[in-house]
Amino acid sequence: MRVSKLVSERLKDIPNGVVAKSHSLLLRAGYIKQVSNGIYTLMPAGQRVSLKIINIIREEMNKIGGQEVLMPVVMPKELWEKSGRFNSIGQEMVRFKDRNNHDMLLGMTHEEAAVHLCQNTIKSYDQLPYMIYQIQTKFRDEARPRAGLLRVKEFTMKDAYSFHTSQKDLENYYKKVYKSYQTIFKRMGMKNCIAVSSDSGMMGGQKADEFQLLVEAGEDNIIICSHCDYKANMEIATSIIDKVTFNDGKLQEVYTEDAKSIDEVSNYLKIDQKQIIKAVCYAIEGDPNSVVVAFIRGDKEINEAKLKKIVGGDVVVKDISEDGLVKGNIGPIGLTIDNAILVFDKSISGQKGLVCGANKEKYHLINVNMERDVKVKTYYDIAKVSEGEKCPICGHPLNIKKGIEVGNIFQLGTKYTKSMGMTIQDRNGEQINPIMGCYGIGVGRSLAGIVEELSDEKGIVWPIAIAPWQIYLSPLRMDDDNVKLKAEELYKSLSKKFEVIYDDRNVSAGIKLTDSELMGIPIRVLISPRSLANQGAEITIRKTGEKIMVNLKELKSFLAKTCKELRRNYE
């Protein structure tokens, strides 16, 4: 590929409004171009990287028996009505009517399509287990797309679906996929990708794991034990919270003026925030008349992912003034509201000497004894884990890291096969619903994540396995006939064995060197009048910045050896 013919543009400055490092570098280096908010075109160089990532995924999926298929992006309403998700998923799913007034949708994921594909096609237990996968476009009407390819509306994803006759068989295959994913992300070049336990979310199912790339640009909070192997997404992470004790006494109502927030009440009564019962009010999404009041220790935050599992639906913060509640003065004692769901966190279980709202303006209750005054039947874990809290496994301190979710795997059970009526005949001749697993990898997000992890102040640093080209051939002084002639010879010769991008522009050395570093090509081969006078070329390794002078007669063998060494780190 000649740079003069490459469809792209390298930019010197960071575009306005761009914050994420990967977003900036991919735009500046000419790998992507924005079409709309959350929608991007992959330029030729970006597509080359994407295809290499896809090939790695495809090779590893084939190794564990995957059969590649291609399911439609557009699906009829009826498929998703069978699973119950047509109405349960919110505005992120795009619904529309075709010209015949038939309800259709754009696929965010393909569980329903996978079951439809296999239903009546696979009929007997002796055809299981098997796995189908695709690499396909998805569309999710993301409310807040951000950071370039890290959070988009339209994206390319590998999604796979396995079918099994038993939970044990699913668990065995799940382990194979788990190991395959570790290999895939290592081959891509990721250095800090870990698997963590996660919430299954809208996918449903009994068990889920995420593969998180630990980088500062990540928007997921990952809880990691400093001592053992405990790792979990904040959505499901648990911890051991140190219990605190306060003096017990007679329940009393006290005047607290305009103190409403935890800080204000703590300062007014001169007490620790841990002594206060915090109340947070929600509604269940889709039911504006519902009221959920969650109670938790004053220094803790509500984990809404945990709460929604308890109440059976997504929750949204609610303005409770219309329900007769007094914001900032809500407490569990004397709370009178019809059909309210009250949820109590374990952090206040068995506690005495607490403070809560008195359910009227300007007053709180002190000396609250949970066992004596509230008598809660069940306490739940609805708290977010905090830095430094104790690991639930070994008791050592927990750390919070930022991560980008690049892959996920789920044990779905029979959620989809049962709701959609897919059955097969088992060994005893009985009809059963196959048990499913689901496995996804975001192609574009992986590409951007690698840029976040491996770039430096000069630009992108591609691992050689996914770099758009292995070698950047950069002749200086193209106005020199000898340089131009030798550059053309080298381009033709090297292209027979390597992937080469040839900077044939008659521009300054500074522009060429800056562009090669910005684009992140692993090896730069520089020739100039000076190097040719010595029958050599200057080789620069992008990752380390190391420069080596190599005789032109030995150039091919040296480049082959260098490519092999660079690749070895990821195999």
C-alpha positions as CSV (number, residue, x, y, z in Angstrom):
1,M,0.0,0.0,0.0
2,R,1.3,3.4,-1.0
3,V,0.6,6.2,1.5
4,S,-0.1,8.6,-1.4
5,K,-3.0,6.4,-2.4
6,L,-4.2,5.5,1.1
7,V,-7.8,6.7,1.8
8,S,-7.2,8.4,5.1
9,E,-6.1,11.7,6.6
10,R,-3.6,12.1,9.5
11,L,-4.5,15.0,11.8
12,K,-2.0,17.0,13.8
13,D,-4.5,18.3,16.5
14,I,-7.0,16.5,18.7
15,P,-10.5,17.1,17.4
16,N,-12.8,19.2,19.5
17,G,-14.8,17.4,22.2
18,V,-12.7,14.2,22.0
19,V,-11.5,13.1,25.5
20,A,-10.7,9.3,25.3
21,K,-7.1,8.5,24.1
22,S,-8.2,5.8,21.7
23,H,-10.9,8.0,20.2
24,S,-8.3,10.8,19.6
25,L,-5.6,8.5,18.2
26,L,-7.9,6.5,15.9
27,L,-9.3,9.7,14.4
28,R,-5.9,11.4,14.1
29,A,-4.2,8.4,12.6
30,G,-6.9,7.9,10.0
31,Y,-8.4,4.7,11.2
32,I,-12.0,5.8,11.8
33,K,-14.3,8.6,10.7
34,Q,-17.4,9.7,12.5
35,V,-20.7,9.5,10.7
36,S,-23.0,10.4,13.5
37,N,-23.0,10.3,17.3
38,G,-22.0,6.8,18.2
39,I,-21.6,5.7,14.5
40,Y,-18.3,5.4,12.7
41,T,-16.8,4.3,9.4
42,L,-13.7,2.1,9.6
43,M,-11.2,3.6,7.1
44,P,-9.0,1.1,5.2
45,A,-6.3,0.9,7.9
46,G,-9.0,0.5,10.6
47,Q,-10.7,-2.3,8.6
48,R,-7.4,-4.1,8.2
49,V,-7.0,-4.1,12.0
50,S,-10.6,-5.2,12.5
51,L,-10.2,-8.1,10.1
52,K,-7.1,-9.4,11.8
53,I,-9.0,-9.3,15.2
54,I,-11.9,-11.2,13.5
55,N,-9.5,-13.8,12.1
56,I,-8.0,-14.5,15.5
57,I,-11.5,-14.9,16.9
58,R,-12.6,-17.1,14.1
59,E,-9.6,-19.4,14.4
60,E,-10.1,-19.9,18.1
61,M,-13.8,-20.5,17.8
62,N,-13.2,-23.1,15.1
63,K,-10.7,-24.8,17.4
64,I,-13.4,-25.5,20.0
65,G,-15.9,-26.8,17.4
66,G,-17.7,-23.6,16.5
67,Q,-19.8,-23.6,13.3
68,E,-19.9,-20.1,11.7
69,V,-23.3,-18.8,10.6
70,L,-24.8,-15.4,9.7
71,M,-28.1,-14.4,11.2
72,P,-30.1,-11.3,10.1
73,V,-29.7,-7.9,11.6
74,V,-33.4,-7.2,11.1
75,M,-35.9,-9.6,12.8
76,P,-39.7,-9.8,13.2
77,K,-41.4,-8.8,16.4
78,E,-42.8,-12.4,16.8
79,L,-39.4,-13.9,17.6
80,W,-38.8,-11.5,20.5
81,E,-42.3,-11.8,21.7
82,K,-41.8,-15.5,22.3
83,S,-38.9,-14.8,24.6
84,G,-40.6,-11.9,26.3
85,R,-37.9,-9.4,25.4
86,F,-39.7,-7.4,22.8
87,N,-41.5,-5.5,25.6
88,S,-39.1,-5.9,28.4
89,I,-36.2,-4.2,26.7
90,G,-36.4,-0.4,26.7
91,Q,-35.6,2.3,24.2
92,E,-32.1,1.0,23.4
93,M,-33.8,-1.5,21.0
94,V,-34.9,0.0,17.7
95,R,-38.4,-1.0,16.7
96,F,-39.9,-0.1,13.4
97,K,-42.6,-1.1,10.9
98,D,-41.9,-2.3,7.4
99,R,-43.9,-1.1,4.3
100,N,-46.5,-3.8,5.1
101,N,-47.0,-2.3,8.6
102,H,-45.3,-5.3,10.2
103,D,-43.5,-4.8,13.5
104,M,-39.7,-5.3,13.1
105,L,-36.6,-4.6,15.1
106,L,-32.8,-4.2,14.8
107,G,-30.9,-7.0,16.6
108,M,-28.9,-6.0,19.7
109,T,-28.1,-9.6,20.3
110,H,-29.2,-12.9,18.7
111,E,-30.4,-15.4,21.2
112,E,-33.9,-15.6,19.7
113,A,-32.5,-15.9,16.2
114,A,-30.1,-18.7,17.3
115,V,-33.0,-20.7,18.8
116,H,-35.0,-20.1,15.7
117,L,-32.1,-21.3,13.5
118,C,-31.8,-24.6,15.5
119,Q,-35.4,-25.2,16.2
120,N,-36.7,-28.2,14.2
121,T,-33.2,-28.4,12.6
122,I,-31.6,-30.1,15.6
123,K,-33.9,-32.8,16.9
124,S,-32.0,-35.4,18.9
125,Y,-29.6,-35.5,21.9
126,D,-26.9,-37.2,19.7
127,Q,-26.5,-34.0,17.8
128,L,-25.5,-32.2,20.9
129,P,-23.4,-30.5,22.1
130,Y,-22.7,-28.0,19.4
131,M,-22.0,-24.3,19.0
132,I,-22.9,-21.8,16.3
133,Y,-21.3,-18.4,16.1
134,Q,-21.4,-15.3,13.8
135,I,-19.5,-12.1,13.4
136,Q,-22.2,-9.6,12.7
137,T,-23.4,-6.0,12.9
138,K,-25.5,-5.1,16.0
139,F,-27.4,-1.9,16.7
140,R,-28.1,-0.6,20.2
141,D,-29.6,2.9,20.5
142,E,-27.2,3.9,23.3
143,A,-28.4,6.9,25.3
144,R,-25.0,8.3,25.8
145,P,-22.4,7.1,23.2
146,R,-18.9,8.2,24.1
147,A,-15.2,7.7,23.7
148,G,-15.3,6.7,20.0
149,L,-15.5,2.9,19.6
150,L,-15.7,2.2,23.3
151,R,-19.4,3.0,23.5
152,V,-21.2,3.1,20.2
153,K,-24.7,2.5,18.7
154,E,-23.6,0.3,15.8
155,F,-20.9,-2.2,16.3
156,T,-19.4,-5.5,15.1
157,M,-19.6,-8.4,17.5
158,K,-18.8,-12.1,17.6
159,D,-21.7,-13.8,19.3
160,A,-21.8,-17.6,19.9
161,Y,-24.5,-19.9,21.2
162,S,-24.0,-23.4,22.5
163,F,-26.7,-26.1,23.1
164,H,-26.5,-28.9,25.6
165,T,-28.4,-31.8,27.1
166,S,-27.4,-31.2,30.7
167,Q,-26.1,-28.4,33.0
168,K,-22.9,-30.4,33.5
169,D,-22.3,-30.6,29.8
170,L,-22.8,-26.8,29.6
171,E,-20.4,-26.2,32.4
172,N,-17.7,-28.3,30.7
173,Y,-18.1,-26.4,27.5
174,Y,-18.2,-23.1,29.3
175,K,-14.7,-23.8,30.6
176,K,-13.4,-24.4,27.1
177,V,-14.8,-21.1,25.9
178,Y,-13.3,-19.4,29.0
179,K,-9.8,-20.7,28.1
180,S,-10.4,-19.9,24.4
181,Y,-11.2,-16.3,25.3
182,Q,-8.0,-16.0,27.3
183,T,-6.1,-17.2,24.2
184,I,-7.9,-14.8,21.9
185,F,-7.2,-11.7,24.0
186,K,-3.6,-12.7,24.5
187,R,-3.2,-13.2,20.7
188,M,-4.7,-9.7,20.1
189,G,-1.9,-8.3,22.3
190,M,-3.8,-7.4,25.5
191,K,-1.6,-7.4,28.5
192,N,-4.0,-6.7,31.3
193,C,-7.2,-8.6,30.4
194,I,-8.8,-10.5,33.3
195,A,-12.0,-12.5,33.8
196,V,-14.4,-11.4,36.5
197,S,-17.7,-12.6,37.8
198,S,-20.5,-10.4,36.5
199,D,-24.3,-9.8,36.4
200,S,-26.1,-11.6,33.6
201,G,-28.3,-8.5,33.1
202,M,-30.9,-8.6,30.3
203,M,-29.4,-11.8,29.0
204,G,-30.6,-13.8,32.0
205,G,-29.1,-17.1,33.1
206,Q,-27.4,-18.5,36.1
207,K,-23.8,-17.6,35.8
208,A,-21.8,-15.0,33.8
209,D,-18.2,-13.8,33.5
210,E,-16.8,-10.7,31.8
211,F,-13.4,-10.2,30.3
212,Q,-12.2,-6.8,31.4
213,L,-9.2,-4.9,30.0
214,L,-7.9,-2.9,32.9
215,V,-7.2,0.6,31.7
216,E,-7.9,4.1,33.1
217,A,-10.4,4.8,30.4
218,G,-12.7,2.0,31.5
219,E,-16.1,2.9,32.8
220,D,-16.7,-0.4,34.7
221,N,-15.5,-0.7,38.3
222,I,-13.8,-4.0,38.9
223,I,-13.2,-5.3,42.4
224,I,-10.0,-7.2,42.9
225,C,-8.6,-8.8,46.0
226,S,-5.1,-7.9,46.9
227,H,-4.4,-11.4,48.2
228,C,-6.5,-14.1,46.6
229,D,-8.2,-14.7,43.1
230,Y,-11.4,-12.9,44.0
231,K,-12.4,-10.7,41.0
232,A,-15.9,-9.3,40.3
233,N,-17.7,-6.5,38.5
234,M,-19.0,-3.9,40.9
235,E,-22.6,-4.9,39.9
236,I,-22.3,-8.2,41.9
237,A,-19.2,-7.7,44.1
238,T,-19.6,-8.4,47.8
239,S,-17.4,-7.6,50.8
240,I,-17.1,-8.0,54.5
241,I,-18.1,-4.7,56.1
242,D,-16.6,-3.9,59.5
243,K,-19.4,-3.7,62.1
244,V,-19.5,-0.6,64.2
245,T,-21.3,-0.4,67.6
246,F,-23.1,2.6,69.1
247,N,-24.6,3.2,72.5
248,D,-28.2,2.1,72.8
249,G,-30.9,4.2,74.4
250,K,-34.6,5.1,74.3
251,L,-36.0,5.9,70.9
252,Q,-36.5,9.7,70.6
253,E,-37.6,12.3,68.1
254,V,-35.2,15.2,67.8
255,Y,-35.4,18.5,65.9
256,T,-32.8,18.7,63.1
257,E,-33.9,22.0,61.4
258,D,-33.1,21.9,57.6
259,A,-30.6,19.1,57.8
260,K,-31.5,16.5,55.2
261,S,-28.4,15.0,53.5
262,I,-26.2,12.5,55.2
263,D,-23.5,15.2,55.6
264,E,-25.9,17.7,57.0
265,V,-27.4,15.3,59.5
266,S,-24.0,14.0,60.5
267,N,-22.7,17.6,61.1
268,Y,-25.8,18.8,62.9
269,L,-26.0,15.8,65.4
270,K,-22.2,15.5,65.5
271,I,-22.3,11.8,64.8
272,D,-20.5,9.4,62.4
273,Q,-22.2,8.9,59.0
274,K,-22.1,5.1,59.8
275,Q,-24.7,5.8,62.5
276,I,-27.3,7.1,60.1
277,I,-29.8,5.1,58.1
278,K,-29.9,6.4,54.6
279,A,-33.1,6.1,52.6
280,V,-33.2,6.2,48.8
281,C,-36.4,6.1,46.8
282,Y,-37.0,4.4,43.4
283,A,-39.8,3.4,41.1
284,I,-39.8,0.1,39.1
285,E,-39.2,1.1,35.4
286,G,-42.5,0.9,33.5
287,D,-44.6,1.3,36.6
288,P,-44.5,5.0,37.6
289,N,-46.9,4.4,40.5
290,S,-44.5,1.9,42.2
291,V,-42.4,2.9,45.2
292,V,-39.3,1.2,46.4
293,V,-37.5,2.5,49.5
294,A,-34.0,1.1,50.1
295,F,-32.4,1.6,53.5
296,I,-28.6,1.4,53.9
297,R,-25.9,2.6,56.2
298,G,-25.1,6.3,55.8
299,D,-21.6,5.9,54.4
300,K,-22.6,3.3,51.8
301,E,-24.1,3.6,48.3
302,I,-26.9,1.6,46.8
303,N,-25.9,-0.9,44.1
304,E,-28.9,-0.6,41.7
305,A,-27.9,-3.8,39.8
306,K,-28.3,-5.8,43.0
307,L,-31.5,-3.9,44.0
308,K,-33.2,-4.6,40.7
309,K,-32.8,-8.4,41.2
310,I,-34.6,-8.2,44.5
311,V,-37.5,-6.1,43.2
312,G,-37.7,-7.9,39.9
313,G,-37.2,-5.0,37.5
314,D,-35.0,-2.1,36.5
315,V,-35.2,0.8,39.0
316,V,-35.1,4.5,38.5
317,V,-34.7,7.2,41.1
318,K,-38.1,8.6,42.1
319,D,-39.3,12.0,43.2
320,I,-41.3,11.0,46.2
321,S,-43.0,14.3,47.0
322,E,-46.2,13.2,45.3
323,D,-46.3,10.1,47.4
324,G,-46.5,12.0,50.7
325,L,-42.9,11.3,51.7
326,V,-40.6,14.0,53.0
327,K,-37.3,14.0,51.2
328,G,-34.3,13.9,53.6
329,N,-36.5,12.8,56.5
330,I,-37.6,9.3,55.4
331,G,-37.1,6.5,57.9
332,P,-38.4,2.9,58.3
333,I,-40.3,3.6,61.6
334,G,-43.9,4.9,61.0
335,L,-43.5,4.9,57.2
336,T,-47.0,4.7,55.8
337,I,-47.3,4.3,52.1
338,D,-49.5,1.8,50.3
339,N,-47.8,-1.0,48.4
340,A,-44.3,0.3,49.0
341,I,-41.5,-2.2,48.7
342,L,-39.0,-1.8,51.6
343,V,-35.5,-3.2,51.2
344,F,-32.9,-3.2,54.0
345,D,-29.2,-3.6,53.5
346,K,-27.1,-6.0,55.6
347,S,-25.0,-3.0,56.8
348,I,-27.7,-2.0,59.3
349,S,-28.6,-5.6,60.4
350,G,-28.6,-5.9,64.2
351,Q,-27.5,-2.4,64.8
352,K,-28.4,-0.2,67.7
353,G,-28.1,3.5,68.5
354,L,-28.8,4.6,64.9
355,V,-30.4,7.7,63.5
356,C,-33.1,7.8,60.8
357,G,-35.7,10.2,59.4
358,A,-38.9,10.7,61.4
359,N,-41.1,11.0,58.2
360,K,-41.9,14.6,58.9
361,E,-40.2,17.9,58.1
362,K,-37.2,19.0,60.3
363,Y,-37.2,15.8,62.5
364,H,-35.2,12.7,62.9
365,L,-35.3,9.7,65.3
366,I,-32.3,8.8,67.4
367,N,-31.4,5.6,69.3
368,V,-33.0,3.4,66.6
369,N,-32.6,-0.3,67.5
370,M,-33.2,-2.4,64.4
371,E,-34.4,-5.5,66.2
372,R,-36.5,-3.6,68.7
373,D,-38.0,-0.8,66.6
374,V,-38.0,-2.1,63.0
375,K,-38.1,-5.9,63.1
376,V,-37.0,-6.6,59.6
377,K,-37.7,-10.1,58.3
378,T,-34.9,-10.2,55.6
379,Y,-31.8,-8.2,55.0
380,Y,-30.2,-8.1,51.6
381,D,-26.8,-7.1,50.1
382,I,-27.6,-4.0,48.1
383,A,-24.4,-2.1,48.8
384,K,-21.6,-1.0,46.4
385,V,-18.2,-2.3,47.5
386,S,-15.8,0.4,48.7
387,E,-12.0,0.5,48.3
388,G,-10.3,-1.2,51.2
389,E,-13.2,-3.3,52.4
390,K,-12.5,-6.9,53.2
391,C,-12.5,-9.7,50.6
392,P,-15.5,-12.1,51.2
393,I,-13.1,-15.0,50.5
394,C,-9.9,-14.3,52.4
395,G,-10.6,-11.1,54.4
396,H,-7.7,-9.1,52.8
397,P,-8.3,-5.5,51.4
398,L,-10.2,-5.1,48.1
399,N,-9.0,-2.8,45.4
400,I,-11.1,-1.0,42.7
401,K,-9.8,-0.9,39.1
402,K,-11.2,0.6,36.0
403,G,-12.0,-1.8,33.1
404,I,-13.4,-2.0,29.6
405,E,-15.6,-5.0,29.0
406,V,-14.3,-6.6,25.8
407,G,-16.0,-10.0,26.1
408,N,-18.6,-11.9,28.1
409,I,-19.9,-15.4,28.6
410,F,-23.2,-16.5,30.0
411,Q,-24.8,-19.8,31.2
412,L,-28.3,-19.1,30.0
413,G,-30.0,-22.4,31.0
414,T,-33.4,-22.9,29.3
415,K,-34.5,-19.3,29.4
416,Y,-34.8,-19.1,25.6
417,T,-35.4,-22.6,24.5
418,K,-38.2,-23.1,26.9
419,S,-40.0,-19.7,26.2
420,M,-39.6,-20.3,22.4
421,G,-40.7,-24.0,22.5
422,M,-37.4,-25.6,21.3
423,T,-37.3,-29.2,22.2
424,I,-35.1,-32.2,21.4
425,Q,-35.5,-35.9,22.1
426,D,-33.3,-37.2,25.0
427,R,-31.8,-40.7,25.5
428,N,-35.0,-41.9,27.0
429,G,-37.2,-40.6,24.2
430,E,-38.5,-37.7,26.2
431,Q,-38.8,-34.2,24.8
432,I,-36.5,-31.7,26.7
433,N,-35.5,-28.1,26.3
434,P,-31.8,-27.8,25.5
435,I,-29.6,-25.8,27.8
436,M,-27.8,-22.8,26.3
437,G,-24.6,-20.9,26.7
438,C,-23.9,-17.5,25.1
439,Y,-20.5,-16.0,24.4
440,G,-19.7,-12.5,23.0
441,I,-16.7,-10.4,22.0
442,G,-16.8,-6.8,20.8
443,V,-14.5,-6.3,17.8
444,G,-14.4,-2.5,17.7
445,R,-14.3,-2.2,21.5
446,S,-11.3,-4.6,21.6
447,L,-9.6,-2.6,18.9
448,A,-10.1,0.6,20.8
449,G,-9.2,-1.0,24.1
450,I,-5.8,-2.1,22.8
451,V,-5.1,1.5,21.7
452,E,-6.0,2.7,25.2
453,E,-3.6,0.1,26.8
454,L,-0.7,0.2,24.4
455,S,-0.4,3.7,23.0
456,D,2.2,6.3,24.1
457,E,2.7,10.1,23.7
458,K,3.7,9.7,20.0
459,G,0.7,7.6,18.9
460,I,-0.6,4.0,18.6
461,V,1.7,1.0,19.3
462,W,0.0,-1.9,17.5
463,P,0.9,-5.5,18.5
464,I,2.2,-7.1,15.3
465,A,-0.6,-9.7,15.2
466,I,-3.2,-7.1,14.5
467,A,-1.2,-4.2,13.0
468,P,-2.6,-3.0,9.7
469,W,0.9,-3.4,8.2
470,Q,4.0,-5.0,9.7
471,I,6.5,-2.6,8.1
472,Y,6.4,1.1,7.3
473,L,8.9,1.8,4.5
474,S,10.0,5.4,4.8
475,P,12.4,6.8,2.2
476,L,13.7,10.3,3.0
477,R,14.5,12.7,0.1
478,M,12.3,11.3,-2.6
479,D,13.7,13.9,-4.9
480,D,17.0,11.9,-4.8
481,D,16.9,9.5,-7.8
482,N,19.0,6.9,-6.0
483,V,16.7,6.9,-3.0
484,K,13.5,6.8,-5.1
485,L,14.9,3.9,-7.2
486,K,16.0,1.9,-4.2
487,A,12.7,2.5,-2.4
488,E,10.7,1.2,-5.3
489,E,12.9,-1.9,-5.4
490,L,12.6,-2.5,-1.7
491,Y,8.8,-2.0,-1.8
492,K,8.4,-4.7,-4.5
493,S,10.8,-7.0,-2.8
494,L,9.6,-6.7,0.8
495,S,5.9,-6.9,-0.3
496,K,6.4,-10.5,-1.4
497,K,7.1,-11.6,2.2
498,F,5.7,-8.9,4.5
499,E,2.8,-6.5,4.8
500,V,4.3,-3.1,3.8
501,I,3.0,0.4,3.7
502,Y,5.2,2.5,1.6
503,D,5.4,6.3,2.3
504,D,6.1,7.4,-1.3
505,R,5.2,11.1,-0.6
506,N,7.7,13.8,-1.4
507,V,7.3,15.4,2.1
508,S,9.6,16.3,4.9
509,A,11.3,13.7,7.1
510,G,9.5,15.1,10.1
511,I,6.1,14.5,8.6
512,K,7.0,10.9,7.6
513,L,8.5,10.0,10.9
514,T,5.6,11.5,12.8
515,D,3.0,9.7,10.7
516,S,4.7,6.4,11.1
517,E,4.7,6.7,14.9
518,L,1.1,8.0,15.0
519,M,-0.1,5.1,12.9
520,G,1.7,2.6,15.2
521,I,3.2,0.3,12.6
522,P,5.5,-2.1,14.4
523,I,8.7,-1.8,12.3
524,R,9.9,1.2,10.4
525,V,12.5,0.8,7.6
526,L,14.1,4.2,6.8
527,I,16.4,4.7,3.8
528,S,18.2,8.0,2.9
529,P,21.1,9.2,0.9
530,R,23.3,8.7,4.0
531,S,22.1,5.1,4.7
532,L,22.4,4.1,1.1
533,A,26.0,5.4,1.0
534,N,26.7,2.7,3.6
535,Q,24.6,0.1,1.8
536,G,22.1,0.0,4.7
537,A,18.7,0.9,6.2
538,E,17.8,2.2,9.6
539,I,15.3,0.0,11.4
540,T,13.2,1.4,14.3
541,I,11.1,-0.8,16.5
542,R,7.9,1.2,17.4
543,K,7.3,-0.5,20.7
544,T,10.8,0.2,22.2
545,G,12.1,3.0,20.0
546,E,15.3,0.9,19.4
547,K,17.2,1.8,16.2
548,I,19.4,-0.7,14.3
549,M,21.4,-0.2,11.2
550,V,21.1,-3.2,8.9
551,N,22.9,-4.0,5.7
552,L,20.5,-4.1,2.8
553,K,21.6,-7.7,1.8
554,E,20.6,-8.9,5.3
555,L,17.4,-6.8,5.5
556,K,14.8,-9.5,4.6
557,S,16.3,-12.1,7.1
558,F,16.5,-9.4,9.8
559,L,12.9,-8.3,9.3
560,A,11.7,-11.9,9.3
561,K,13.5,-12.6,12.6
562,T,12.2,-9.3,14.1
563,C,8.6,-10.1,13.1
564,K,8.9,-13.5,14.7
565,E,10.3,-12.1,17.9
566,L,7.5,-9.4,18.2
567,R,4.9,-12.0,17.6
568,R,6.3,-14.5,20.2
569,N,5.1,-12.3,23.0
570,Y,1.5,-12.9,22.1
571,E,1.4,-16.6,21.3
